[in-house]
Amino acid sequence: MTSGSATRRLAAQEPAAPPPAPDGRRQRLGAVAWLVGLVVVGVLVAVGLLTSRPTTTEATGRAPDFTLPTSEGGTVSLSDFRGEPVVLYFNEGAGCDSCLVQMAEIEKDPAFAEAGITVLPIVMNTADQINADRERLGVEAPFLLDDGTVSEAYGTLGTGMHEGLPGHGFVLVDPDGDQLWQGSYPSMWLAPSALLEEVTSRL
């Protein structure tokens, strides 16, 4: 058996344990977590950029006809505009300020009237819903009230942020009633001058 004094002598002879080295594993895990976070942010930014890019198609064929009530109590049919070009402006409507600001800015551009082009905004709202936003944001044009049938016929449902609503897009119908062009703008904006250029270049 080792005596207490002998044990003390042995302990005195043994070198003291070195201080613990920095935790390299913890540093590596921190670096990996930082890199993973950076990659996730990069992916989210890339997805955001890709999903906000506009898509356009050169559509040919007869534009589906329709008759819709307006937010001011009347009705409008696409066939009412036979003989002049029409731009259908599908949008998310009430609650989407950028959608109504888009229409307000189109109204301010006299070049549309000078070119004989009518822009018809189409939403899936009640009159009370859209009129409250029209008044608040200073939009004069009445909006056409769709139950989803027209938006579906033109392939605009689910092209924006909401599955059951039309996205932010435009359809050009020529004076003969044929659909010439369709553009979807998930960024929720197209400068009126750019819209006019898209339209007039195809007429």
N, C-alpha and C positions, 0 to 999 in steps of 0.2 A: 504494500500500500504506500502510496506516495504521501509524505508528510506535508503539512501546510507550508512549512518553510521551503521545502523542495518545490512545491507548486509555484510559490512566489518567485523562486529563482528561475524556473523554466519560463514563466510569463515574462520576466524581465529580459530573458535572452531572446524571446521572439520579437521580431520587428513589428512595430505598430502597423495596423492595416492602413493602406493608402486611402485618402479621401475618395469618395465615389466619383467616377468620371461623369461628365455631362451625359444626360440621357440621349444618346444619338438616335435611338428608336423613336422617342417622342418628337425629336426635331424632324425626322424623316416623315412621320405621320402628319405633322403640321404642314410640311411642304406639299405632300400629296393632297391633303385636303384643300389647300390653297389652289393647287393646279386644277383639281376637279371642279372647284367653284368657278374658276376662270373659264373652263371648258363649257360648263353649264350656261354661264352668262353669254358666252359666244354663240352657243347653239340657239338660245332664246332670241338674241339679236338677229341672227341669220333667219330664223323662222319668221320673226316679225317683219323683216324686210321683204322676204319672199311672199308672205301672205298679204302684204300691203301693196304689192305691185299690181298695176292695172292690167286687165286682160281685154283684148278687143277681137272682134270677129267681123269678117265681111259676110254679112248674112244676106241671102237672096231668097226670094219667095214672097208669097202673100203674107202681109202682116195680119195676125188674127184680129178680126173686128171685135168691138165691144161697145157697150153703152153702160156708163157708170154715173151714179149720183155725184153731185159736187158738194163741197163743204158749205156752199151758199144756198143749197136747196134745189138747184136745177139738175139737169142731166146733160151729159156730153157723150157723143158717139164718135168713134174714130172716123167714120164715114162722113161726118160733118165737115171734115177738113180735106175732102177729096179735091184735088186741084192745087194744093199747096203742101209744102213739106211740114212735117210735124216731128218734134222730138219728144218722146215719152221719157219722163224722168221718174224712175222708180226709186223709192227711198224709204228709210225706216220710219220717217214721220215724227209724230209727237214724241217728245223726250230726246230727240236727236237734234240738238241746236245746229250742228254743222249742216244737217240736211236742209233745214229751213234757211240758214244763211246762204247756202248754195243757190237756192231759188231767189232769194232777195238780191244777190249779186247779179244773177242772170237778168232780172227785171231792170236793173240799173243800166244795163248795156244796151244802148239804142240800136246797135248793129243787128240784133236779132229781128227787130221790127222792120228795119231797113231792108233786110234780106227776105222779108216775108215768111219768117220761120216762127212757128208757135211752139212753145215748150209747155207740155202738160205734166204737172207733177201728180204722181199716183202713190197713194199710201193705203195702208190697212188700218185705218183709225175711224172713230166716229167723228162726226162734224164737230161736236163740242171739244173733243180732244185736240184736233188739229187746229181749230179756230183759236183756241187759247194761245197756242204757240205762234200762230200767224200774227195775232194782234201784238203779242209781246215782242216779236222779232221784226215786225214791220213788213210782212210779206203780203202783197196785194192779191196775187193770183189765187183763185179758188183751187183747192186740191180735189182730185178725183178720189172717191172712196171705194176701194176694192175689198172684196171679201176673200181675196187670195186667188180667185179664178183667173184674173187677167195676169197677175204676177206669175202664176204658174205657167200660163200659156206662153209667156215670153221668156221663161227659164230664168227668172230672177230670184225666186225663193231660195233662201239659204245661201246667197252669194255674199252676204255681209257678215255681221257679227252674231246674228240671231237666225236660228234654223228656220223658224216659221215666218220670217219677214223677208221682203225683198231687200237686196243689198243696195248700194249706192251706184246706180247705173243709168245708162241712157240708151235709147233705141231710136234710130232714124228711120222714119217712114216717108217715102217719097210721094210726090203729088198723085201718083197712080195707085197708091196703097200698098206698095211693095217695101219690104224691110231691107234696108241697104247696109246697115252697120249697127253693131251693139258693143258698148264698152262698159266694163265693170270697174269701179274705183274704190277698193276697200279702204284706201286712205281717207275716204269721206270728203274728197274735194277734187274738182277739176275746174281750173280757171275758166271763166266764161269765154275768154278769147280763144283758149285752146279748144273748148267745145265747139265754138263757131267754126274754127278752122277744120276740125274733124268733119263737121256736117257739110260745109260748103265745098270741101274738096271732093265730096262724093255726089254732089247734085249736078 
